[in-house]
Amino acid sequence: MSEAEFDYLLETVRAEIEADVRYDLRSQEMFFAPIPTAANDNDGPWPLIPFPDGWQASC
């Protein structure tokens, strides 16, 4: 394969990749869509409630 043929091949592949990215709207939707919130979003972490004195957790 000569250098001219290799350059032609690279240019053809580059053009096809750019065309696919330009016309593929699904790949761009994720940049414009709002970030979904979790179904169990409780506005932050819950406070830590310690066990009373003498109590302990076990499995």
N, CA, C, O and CB atoms as a CASP TS submission, in Angstrom:
PFRMAT TS
TARGET T0000
AUTHOR 0000-0000-0000
METHOD Language model
MODEL 1
PARENT N/A
ATOM      1  N   MET     1       0.852  -1.155   0.000  1.00  0.00           N
ATOM      2  CA  MET     1       0.000   0.000   0.000  1.00  0.00           C
ATOM      3  C   MET     1       0.905   1.227   0.000  1.00  0.00           C
ATOM      4  O   MET     1       1.804   1.348   0.832  1.00  0.00           O
ATOM      5  CB  MET     1      -0.973  -0.007   1.218  1.00  0.00           C
ATOM      6  N   SER     2       0.663   2.114  -0.921  1.00  0.00           N
ATOM      7  CA  SER     2       1.489   3.313  -0.999  1.00  0.00           C
ATOM      8  C   SER     2       1.010   4.353   0.018  1.00  0.00           C
ATOM      9  O   SER     2      -0.066   4.230   0.603  1.00  0.00           O
ATOM     10  CB  SER     2       1.462   3.899  -2.429  1.00  0.00           C
ATOM     11  N   GLU     3       1.823   5.358   0.203  1.00  0.00           N
ATOM     12  CA  GLU     3       1.484   6.418   1.157  1.00  0.00           C
ATOM     13  C   GLU     3       0.246   7.185   0.705  1.00  0.00           C
ATOM     14  O   GLU     3      -0.557   7.599   1.541  1.00  0.00           O
ATOM     15  CB  GLU     3       2.665   7.384   1.330  1.00  0.00           C
ATOM     16  N   ALA     4       0.079   7.378  -0.582  1.00  0.00           N
ATOM     17  CA  ALA     4      -1.095   8.086  -1.104  1.00  0.00           C
ATOM     18  C   ALA     4      -2.371   7.277  -0.849  1.00  0.00           C
ATOM     19  O   ALA     4      -3.403   7.839  -0.484  1.00  0.00           O
ATOM     20  CB  ALA     4      -0.931   8.364  -2.618  1.00  0.00           C
ATOM     21  N   GLU     5      -2.297   5.969  -1.042  1.00  0.00           N
ATOM     22  CA  GLU     5      -3.459   5.126  -0.767  1.00  0.00           C
ATOM     23  C   GLU     5      -3.797   5.112   0.724  1.00  0.00           C
ATOM     24  O   GLU     5      -4.968   5.118   1.106  1.00  0.00           O
ATOM     25  CB  GLU     5      -3.205   3.698  -1.261  1.00  0.00           C
ATOM     26  N   PHE     6      -2.766   5.095   1.551  1.00  0.00           N
ATOM     27  CA  PHE     6      -2.976   5.116   3.000  1.00  0.00           C
ATOM     28  C   PHE     6      -3.621   6.424   3.438  1.00  0.00           C
ATOM     29  O   PHE     6      -4.540   6.413   4.257  1.00  0.00           O
ATOM     30  CB  PHE     6      -1.648   4.912   3.738  1.00  0.00           C
ATOM     31  N   ASP     7      -3.154   7.552   2.905  1.00  0.00           N
ATOM     32  CA  ASP     7      -3.752   8.853   3.224  1.00  0.00           C
ATOM     33  C   ASP     7      -5.202   8.922   2.765  1.00  0.00           C
ATOM     34  O   ASP     7      -6.050   9.474   3.466  1.00  0.00           O
ATOM     35  CB  ASP     7      -2.945   9.985   2.578  1.00  0.00           C
ATOM     36  N   TYR     8      -5.492   8.367   1.595  1.00  0.00           N
ATOM     37  CA  TYR     8      -6.862   8.338   1.091  1.00  0.00           C
ATOM     38  C   TYR     8      -7.748   7.499   2.013  1.00  0.00           C
ATOM     39  O   TYR     8      -8.883   7.880   2.297  1.00  0.00           O
ATOM     40  CB  TYR     8      -6.901   7.779  -0.347  1.00  0.00           C
ATOM     41  N   LEU     9      -7.239   6.373   2.475  1.00  0.00           N
ATOM     42  CA  LEU     9      -7.975   5.512   3.384  1.00  0.00           C
ATOM     43  C   LEU     9      -8.259   6.226   4.702  1.00  0.00           C
ATOM     44  O   LEU     9      -9.382   6.173   5.204  1.00  0.00           O
ATOM     45  CB  LEU     9      -7.199   4.222   3.636  1.00  0.00           C
ATOM     46  N   LEU    10      -7.258   6.888   5.262  1.00  0.00           N
ATOM     47  CA  LEU    10      -7.453   7.621   6.509  1.00  0.00           C
ATOM     48  C   LEU    10      -8.471   8.744   6.361  1.00  0.00           C
ATOM     49  O   LEU    10      -9.303   8.945   7.246  1.00  0.00           O
ATOM     50  CB  LEU    10      -6.134   8.185   6.991  1.00  0.00           C
ATOM     51  N   GLU    11      -8.416   9.472   5.263  1.00  0.00           N
ATOM     52  CA  GLU    11      -9.354  10.558   5.022  1.00  0.00           C
ATOM     53  C   GLU    11     -10.789  10.036   4.882  1.00  0.00           C
ATOM     54  O   GLU    11     -11.730  10.663   5.368  1.00  0.00           O
ATOM     55  CB  GLU    11      -8.948  11.333   3.767  1.00  0.00           C
ATOM     56  N   THR    12     -10.950   8.901   4.224  1.00  0.00           N
ATOM     57  CA  THR    12     -12.271   8.295   4.061  1.00  0.00           C
ATOM     58  C   THR    12     -12.837   7.851   5.406  1.00  0.00           C
ATOM     59  O   THR    12     -14.006   8.102   5.699  1.00  0.00           O
ATOM     60  CB  THR    12     -12.198   7.102   3.100  1.00  0.00           C
ATOM     61  N   VAL    13     -12.032   7.204   6.211  1.00  0.00           N
ATOM     62  CA  VAL    13     -12.477   6.756   7.530  1.00  0.00           C
ATOM     63  C   VAL    13     -12.805   7.952   8.411  1.00  0.00           C
ATOM     64  O   VAL    13     -13.815   7.934   9.114  1.00  0.00           O
ATOM     65  CB  VAL    13     -11.404   5.877   8.198  1.00  0.00           C
ATOM     66  N   ARG    14     -11.984   8.979   8.390  1.00  0.00           N
ATOM     67  CA  ARG    14     -12.224  10.179   9.187  1.00  0.00           C
ATOM     68  C   ARG    14     -13.536  10.847   8.793  1.00  0.00           C
ATOM     69  O   ARG    14     -14.289  11.281   9.665  1.00  0.00           O
ATOM     70  CB  ARG    14     -11.066  11.165   9.029  1.00  0.00           C
ATOM     71  N   ALA    15     -13.819  10.935   7.517  1.00  0.00           N
ATOM     72  CA  ALA    15     -15.057  11.551   7.036  1.00  0.00           C
ATOM     73  C   ALA    15     -16.279  10.747   7.479  1.00  0.00           C
ATOM     74  O   ALA    15     -17.297  11.329   7.851  1.00  0.00           O
ATOM     75  CB  ALA    15     -15.033  11.674   5.505  1.00  0.00           C
ATOM     76  N   GLU    16     -16.187   9.424   7.442  1.00  0.00           N
ATOM     77  CA  GLU    16     -17.317   8.590   7.862  1.00  0.00           C
ATOM     78  C   GLU    16     -17.581   8.704   9.355  1.00  0.00           C
ATOM     79  O   GLU    16     -18.735   8.758   9.778  1.00  0.00           O
ATOM     80  CB  GLU    16     -17.063   7.135   7.496  1.00  0.00           C
ATOM     81  N   ILE    17     -16.529   8.740  10.151  1.00  0.00           N
ATOM     82  CA  ILE    17     -16.698   8.870  11.603  1.00  0.00           C
ATOM     83  C   ILE    17     -17.320  10.216  11.945  1.00  0.00           C
ATOM     84  O   ILE    17     -18.229  10.276  12.774  1.00  0.00           O
ATOM     85  CB  ILE    17     -15.345   8.710  12.329  1.00  0.00           C
ATOM     86  N   GLU    18     -16.855  11.289  11.331  1.00  0.00           N
ATOM     87  CA  GLU    18     -17.422  12.608  11.588  1.00  0.00           C
ATOM     88  C   GLU    18     -18.881  12.673  11.156  1.00  0.00           C
ATOM     89  O   GLU    18     -19.687  13.309  11.835  1.00  0.00           O
ATOM     90  CB  GLU    18     -16.615  13.684  10.867  1.00  0.00           C
ATOM     91  N   ALA    19     -19.239  12.040  10.062  1.00  0.00           N
ATOM     92  CA  ALA    19     -20.627  12.041   9.595  1.00  0.00           C
ATOM     93  C   ALA    19     -21.522  11.280  10.570  1.00  0.00           C
ATOM     94  O   ALA    19     -22.640  11.714  10.849  1.00  0.00           O
ATOM     95  CB  ALA    19     -20.725  11.420   8.185  1.00  0.00           C
ATOM     96  N   ASP    20     -21.048  10.164  11.085  1.00  0.00           N
ATOM     97  CA  ASP    20     -21.850   9.396  12.040  1.00  0.00           C
ATOM     98  C   ASP    20     -22.089  10.182  13.317  1.00  0.00           C
ATOM     99  O   ASP    20     -23.203  10.179  13.840  1.00  0.00           O
ATOM    100  CB  ASP    20     -21.169   8.069  12.366  1.00  0.00           C
ATOM    101  N   VAL    21     -21.074  10.850  13.824  1.00  0.00           N
ATOM    102  CA  VAL    21     -21.213  11.614  15.056  1.00  0.00           C
ATOM    103  C   VAL    21     -22.106  12.834  14.826  1.00  0.00           C
ATOM    104  O   VAL    21     -22.907  13.173  15.697  1.00  0.00           O
ATOM    105  CB  VAL    21     -19.832  12.047  15.581  1.00  0.00           C
ATOM    106  N   ARG    22     -21.990  13.483  13.703  1.00  0.00           N
ATOM    107  CA  ARG    22     -22.754  14.692  13.423  1.00  0.00           C
ATOM    108  C   ARG    22     -24.245  14.401  13.312  1.00  0.00           C
ATOM    109  O   ARG    22     -25.062  15.199  13.771  1.00  0.00           O
ATOM    110  CB  ARG    22     -22.257  15.343  12.145  1.00  0.00           C
ATOM    111  N   TYR    23     -24.612  13.271  12.710  1.00  0.00           N
ATOM    112  CA  TYR    23     -26.009  12.970  12.461  1.00  0.00           C
ATOM    113  C   TYR    23     -26.627  12.025  13.490  1.00  0.00           C
ATOM    114  O   TYR    23     -27.811  11.703  13.390  1.00  0.00           O
ATOM    115  CB  TYR    23     -26.151  12.381  11.103  1.00  0.00           C
ATOM    116  N   ASP    24     -25.875  11.591  14.444  1.00  0.00           N
ATOM    117  CA  ASP    24     -26.399  10.707  15.471  1.00  0.00           C
ATOM    118  C   ASP    24     -26.911  11.550  16.631  1.00  0.00           C
ATOM    119  O   ASP    24     -26.138  11.925  17.513  1.00  0.00           O
ATOM    120  CB  ASP    24     -25.317   9.702  15.947  1.00  0.00           C
ATOM    121  N   LEU    25     -28.179  11.845  16.638  1.00  0.00           N
ATOM    122  CA  LEU    25     -28.750  12.714  17.659  1.00  0.00           C
ATOM    123  C   LEU    25     -28.838  12.025  19.014  1.00  0.00           C
ATOM    124  O   LEU    25     -28.854  12.683  20.054  1.00  0.00           O
ATOM    125  CB  LEU    25     -30.123  13.183  17.233  1.00  0.00           C
ATOM    126  N   ARG    26     -28.897  10.695  18.997  1.00  0.00           N
ATOM    127  CA  ARG    26     -28.983   9.984  20.276  1.00  0.00           C
ATOM    128  C   ARG    26     -27.739  10.215  21.118  1.00  0.00           C
ATOM    129  O   ARG    26     -27.833  10.243  22.346  1.00  0.00           O
ATOM    130  CB  ARG    26     -29.183   8.486  20.044  1.00  0.00           C
ATOM    131  N   SER    27     -26.595  10.380  20.506  1.00  0.00           N
ATOM    132  CA  SER    27     -25.378  10.593  21.278  1.00  0.00           C
ATOM    133  C   SER    27     -25.341  11.987  21.883  1.00  0.00           C
ATOM    134  O   SER    27     -24.593  12.226  22.832  1.00  0.00           O
ATOM    135  CB  SER    27     -24.156  10.373  20.406  1.00  0.00           C
ATOM    136  N   GLN    28     -26.133  12.912  21.352  1.00  0.00           N
ATOM    137  CA  GLN    28     -26.150  14.279  21.874  1.00  0.00           C
ATOM    138  C   GLN    28     -27.277  14.501  22.869  1.00  0.00           C
ATOM    139  O   GLN    28     -27.246  15.478  23.617  1.00  0.00           O
ATOM    140  CB  GLN    28     -26.275  15.268  20.735  1.00  0.00           C
ATOM    141  N   GLU    29     -28.282  13.612  22.900  1.00  0.00           N
ATOM    142  CA  GLU    29     -29.403  13.796  23.810  1.00  0.00           C
ATOM    143  C   GLU    29     -28.976  13.780  25.261  1.00  0.00           C
ATOM    144  O   GLU    29     -29.551  14.502  26.077  1.00  0.00           O
ATOM    145  CB  GLU    29     -30.434  12.736  23.577  1.00  0.00           C
ATOM    146  N   MET    30     -27.983  12.977  25.607  1.00  0.00           N
ATOM    147  CA  MET    30     -27.584  12.876  27.004  1.00  0.00           C
ATOM    148  C   MET    30     -26.962  14.173  27.520  1.00  0.00           C
ATOM    149  O   MET    30     -26.916  14.386  28.732  1.00  0.00           O
ATOM    150  CB  MET    30     -26.608  11.731  27.181  1.00  0.00           C
ATOM    151  N   PHE    31     -26.488  15.035  26.641  1.00  0.00           N
ATOM    152  CA  PHE    31     -25.912  16.288  27.089  1.00  0.00           C
ATOM    153  C   PHE    31     -26.992  17.326  27.389  1.00  0.00           C
ATOM    154  O   PHE    31     -26.747  18.259  28.154  1.00  0.00           O
ATOM    155  CB  PHE    31     -24.949  16.822  26.045  1.00  0.00           C
ATOM    156  N   PHE    32     -28.176  17.182  26.804  1.00  0.00           N
ATOM    157  CA  PHE    32     -29.233  18.159  26.977  1.00  0.00           C
ATOM    158  C   PHE    32     -30.329  17.703  27.928  1.00  0.00           C
ATOM    159  O   PHE    32     -31.131  18.522  28.375  1.00  0.00           O
ATOM    160  CB  PHE    32     -29.828  18.485  25.655  1.00  0.00           C
ATOM    161  N   ALA    33     -30.379  16.431  28.242  1.00  0.00           N
ATOM    162  CA  ALA    33     -31.419  15.899  29.110  1.00  0.00           C
ATOM    163  C   ALA    33     -31.123  16.277  30.569  1.00  0.00           C
ATOM    164  O   ALA    33     -29.963  16.306  30.981  1.00  0.00           O
ATOM    165  CB  ALA    33     -31.524  14.358  28.952  1.00  0.00           C
ATOM    166  N   PRO    34     -32.170  16.565  31.343  1.00  0.00           N
ATOM    167  CA  PRO    34     -31.937  16.854  32.767  1.00  0.00           C
ATOM    168  C   PRO    34     -31.493  15.593  33.496  1.00  0.00           C
ATOM    169  O   PRO    34     -31.829  14.479  33.097  1.00  0.00           O
ATOM    170  CB  PRO    34     -33.213  17.431  33.428  1.00  0.00           C
ATOM    171  N   ILE    35     -30.751  15.780  34.544  1.00  0.00           N
ATOM    172  CA  ILE    35     -30.263  14.652  35.332  1.00  0.00           C
ATOM    173  C   ILE    35     -31.421  14.142  36.187  1.00  0.00           C
ATOM    174  O   ILE    35     -31.981  14.907  36.972  1.00  0.00           O
ATOM    175  CB  ILE    35     -29.032  15.061  36.224  1.00  0.00           C
ATOM    176  N   PRO    36     -31.790  12.877  36.054  1.00  0.00           N
ATOM    177  CA  PRO    36     -32.919  12.369  36.831  1.00  0.00           C
ATOM    178  C   PRO    36     -32.557  12.246  38.306  1.00  0.00           C
ATOM    179  O   PRO    36     -31.409  11.981  38.662  1.00  0.00           O
ATOM    180  CB  PRO    36     -33.376  11.012  36.286  1.00  0.00           C
ATOM    181  N   THR    37     -33.555  12.444  39.148  1.00  0.00           N
ATOM    182  CA  THR    37     -33.338  12.267  40.580  1.00  0.00           C
ATOM    183  C   THR    37     -33.769  10.862  40.964  1.00  0.00           C
ATOM    184  O   THR    37     -34.606  10.253  40.297  1.00  0.00           O
ATOM    185  CB  THR    37     -34.114  13.334  41.407  1.00  0.00           C
ATOM    186  N   ALA    38     -33.207  10.367  42.014  1.00  0.00           N
ATOM    187  CA  ALA    38     -33.536   9.025  42.468  1.00  0.00           C
ATOM    188  C   ALA    38     -34.953   8.997  43.026  1.00  0.00           C
ATOM    189  O   ALA    38     -35.440  10.001  43.545  1.00  0.00           O
ATOM    190  CB  ALA    38     -32.528   8.547  43.528  1.00  0.00           C
ATOM    191  N   ALA    39     -35.607   7.861  42.920  1.00  0.00           N
ATOM    192  CA  ALA    39     -36.975   7.735  43.420  1.00  0.00           C
ATOM    193  C   ALA    39     -37.020   7.845  44.944  1.00  0.00           C
ATOM    194  O   ALA    39     -38.041   8.253  45.500  1.00  0.00           O
ATOM    195  CB  ALA    39     -37.583   6.402  42.971  1.00  0.00           C
ATOM    196  N   ASN    40     -35.952   7.496  45.612  1.00  0.00           N
ATOM    197  CA  ASN    40     -35.917   7.557  47.067  1.00  0.00           C
ATOM    198  C   ASN    40     -35.033   8.703  47.563  1.00  0.00           C
ATOM    199  O   ASN    40     -34.390   8.576  48.605  1.00  0.00           O
ATOM    200  CB  ASN    40     -35.422   6.233  47.633  1.00  0.00           C
ATOM    201  N   ASP    41     -34.995   9.803  46.842  1.00  0.00           N
ATOM    202  CA  ASP    41     -34.162  10.941  47.233  1.00  0.00           C
ATOM    203  C   ASP    41     -34.767  11.594  48.471  1.00  0.00           C
ATOM    204  O   ASP    41     -35.865  12.148  48.410  1.00  0.00           O
ATOM    205  CB  ASP    41     -34.033  11.973  46.068  1.00  0.00           C
ATOM    206  N   ASN    42     -34.065  11.532  49.575  1.00  0.00           N
ATOM    207  CA  ASN    42     -34.573  12.061  50.840  1.00  0.00           C
ATOM    208  C   ASN    42     -33.886  13.358  51.235  1.00  0.00           C
ATOM    209  O   ASN    42     -33.761  13.656  52.423  1.00  0.00           O
ATOM    210  CB  ASN    42     -34.399  11.036  51.941  1.00  0.00           C
ATOM    211  N   ASP    43     -33.444  14.123  50.264  1.00  0.00           N
ATOM    212  CA  ASP    43     -32.814  15.423  50.517  1.00  0.00           C
ATOM    213  C   ASP    43     -31.593  15.314  51.412  1.00  0.00           C
ATOM    214  O   ASP    43     -31.462  16.062  52.381  1.00  0.00           O
ATOM    215  CB  ASP    43     -33.810  16.369  51.143  1.00  0.00           C
ATOM    216  N   GLY    44     -30.715  14.406  51.102  1.00  0.00           N
ATOM    217  CA  GLY    44     -29.454  14.315  51.818  1.00  0.00           C
ATOM    218  C   GLY    44     -29.412  13.150  52.782  1.00  0.00           C
ATOM    219  O   GLY    44     -30.384  12.406  52.916  1.00  0.00           O
ATOM    220  N   PRO    45     -28.282  12.995  53.453  1.00  0.00           N
ATOM    221  CA  PRO    45     -28.131  11.850  54.366  1.00  0.00           C
ATOM    222  C   PRO    45     -28.966  12.036  55.632  1.00  0.00           C
ATOM    223  O   PRO    45     -29.225  13.160  56.061  1.00  0.00           O
ATOM    224  CB  PRO    45     -26.650  11.654  54.742  1.00  0.00           C
ATOM    225  N   TRP    46     -29.374  10.935  56.208  1.00  0.00           N
ATOM    226  CA  TRP    46     -30.122  10.983  57.456  1.00  0.00           C
ATOM    227  C   TRP    46     -29.155  11.242  58.611  1.00  0.00           C
ATOM    228  O   TRP    46     -27.971  10.920  58.512  1.00  0.00           O
ATOM    229  CB  TRP    46     -30.915   9.664  57.680  1.00  0.00           C
ATOM    230  N   PRO    47     -29.644  11.811  59.685  1.00  0.00           N
ATOM    231  CA  PRO    47     -28.752  12.057  60.828  1.00  0.00           C
ATOM    232  C   PRO    47     -28.383  10.741  61.518  1.00  0.00           C
ATOM    233  O   PRO    47     -29.137   9.769  61.476  1.00  0.00           O
ATOM    234  CB  PRO    47     -29.419  13.021  61.840  1.00  0.00           C
ATOM    235  N   LEU    48     -27.229  10.734  62.141  1.00  0.00           N
ATOM    236  CA  LEU    48     -26.772   9.558  62.872  1.00  0.00           C
ATOM    237  C   LEU    48     -27.432   9.551  64.246  1.00  0.00           C
ATOM    238  O   LEU    48     -27.278  10.499  65.016  1.00  0.00           O
ATOM    239  CB  LEU    48     -25.216   9.542  62.998  1.00  0.00           C
ATOM    240  N   ILE    49     -28.162   8.489  64.554  1.00  0.00           N
ATOM    241  CA  ILE    49     -28.800   8.351  65.861  1.00  0.00           C
ATOM    242  C   ILE    49     -28.097   7.206  66.569  1.00  0.00           C
ATOM    243  O   ILE    49     -28.269   6.049  66.185  1.00  0.00           O
ATOM    244  CB  ILE    49     -30.357   8.093  65.738  1.00  0.00           C
ATOM    245  N   PRO    50     -27.320   7.500  67.578  1.00  0.00           N
ATOM    246  CA  PRO    50     -26.556   6.438  68.246  1.00  0.00           C
ATOM    247  C   PRO    50     -27.473   5.548  69.096  1.00  0.00           C
ATOM    248  O   PRO    50     -28.554   5.959  69.518  1.00  0.00           O
ATOM    249  CB  PRO    50     -25.446   7.051  69.129  1.00  0.00           C
ATOM    250  N   PHE    51     -26.999   4.303  69.335  1.00  0.00           N
ATOM    251  CA  PHE    51     -27.721   3.417  70.236  1.00  0.00           C
ATOM    252  C   PHE    51     -27.648   3.971  71.663  1.00  0.00           C
ATOM    253  O   PHE    51     -26.663   4.609  72.033  1.00  0.00           O
ATOM    254  CB  PHE    51     -27.142   1.975  70.171  1.00  0.00           C
ATOM    255  N   PRO    52     -28.680   3.728  72.450  1.00  0.00           N
ATOM    256  CA  PRO    52     -28.603   4.128  73.869  1.00  0.00           C
ATOM    257  C   PRO    52     -27.491   3.337  74.584  1.00  0.00           C
ATOM    258  O   PRO    52     -27.045   2.297  74.098  1.00  0.00           O
ATOM    259  CB  PRO    52     -29.982   3.895  74.582  1.00  0.00           C
ATOM    260  N   ASP    53     -27.065   3.838  75.718  1.00  0.00           N
ATOM    261  CA  ASP    53     -26.000   3.181  76.479  1.00  0.00           C
ATOM    262  C   ASP    53     -26.432   1.756  76.839  1.00  0.00           C
ATOM    263  O   ASP    53     -27.560   1.532  77.279  1.00  0.00           O
ATOM    264  CB  ASP    53     -25.656   3.992  77.766  1.00  0.00           C
ATOM    265  N   GLY    54     -25.539   0.820  76.648  1.00  0.00           N
ATOM    266  CA  GLY    54     -25.795  -0.572  76.979  1.00  0.00           C
ATOM    267  C   GLY    54     -26.375  -1.367  75.823  1.00  0.00           C
ATOM    268  O   GLY    54     -26.433  -2.594  75.904  1.00  0.00           O
ATOM    269  N   TRP    55     -26.799  -0.729  74.770  1.00  0.00           N
ATOM    270  CA  TRP    55     -27.340  -1.427  73.608  1.00  0.00           C
ATOM    271  C   TRP    55     -26.217  -1.693  72.622  1.00  0.00           C
ATOM    272  O   TRP    55     -25.227  -0.963  72.578  1.00  0.00           O
ATOM    273  CB  TRP    55     -28.476  -0.609  72.940  1.00  0.00           C
ATOM    274  N   GLN    56     -26.383  -2.746  71.831  1.00  0.00           N
ATOM    275  CA  GLN    56     -25.409  -3.032  70.788  1.00  0.00           C
ATOM    276  C   GLN    56     -26.100  -3.695  69.603  1.00  0.00           C
ATOM    277  O   GLN    56     -27.151  -4.318  69.753  1.00  0.00           O
ATOM    278  CB  GLN    56     -24.276  -3.928  71.327  1.00  0.00           C
ATOM    279  N   ALA    57     -25.509  -3.557  68.444  1.00  0.00           N
ATOM    280  CA  ALA    57     -26.079  -4.157  67.235  1.00  0.00           C
ATOM    281  C   ALA    57     -25.404  -5.498  66.991  1.00  0.00           C
ATOM    282  O   ALA    57     -24.202  -5.645  67.209  1.00  0.00           O
ATOM    283  CB  ALA    57     -25.908  -3.216  65.999  1.00  0.00           C
ATOM    284  N   SER    58     -26.175  -6.467  66.543  1.00  0.00           N
ATOM    285  CA  SER    58     -25.621  -7.762  66.180  1.00  0.00           C
ATOM    286  C   SER    58     -26.390  -8.289  64.996  1.00  0.00           C
ATOM    287  O   SER    58     -27.501  -7.841  64.710  1.00  0.00           O
ATOM    288  CB  SER    58     -25.671  -8.757  67.366  1.00  0.00           C
ATOM    289  N   CYS    59     -25.782  -9.264  64.295  1.00  0.00           N
ATOM    290  CA  CYS    59     -26.425  -9.822  63.101  1.00  0.00           C
ATOM    291  C   CYS    59     -27.478 -10.792  63.431  1.00  0.00           C
ATOM    292  O   CYS    59     -28.110 -11.347  62.532  1.00  0.00           O
ATOM    293  CB  CYS    59     -25.439 -10.470  62.223  1.00  0.00           C
TER
END
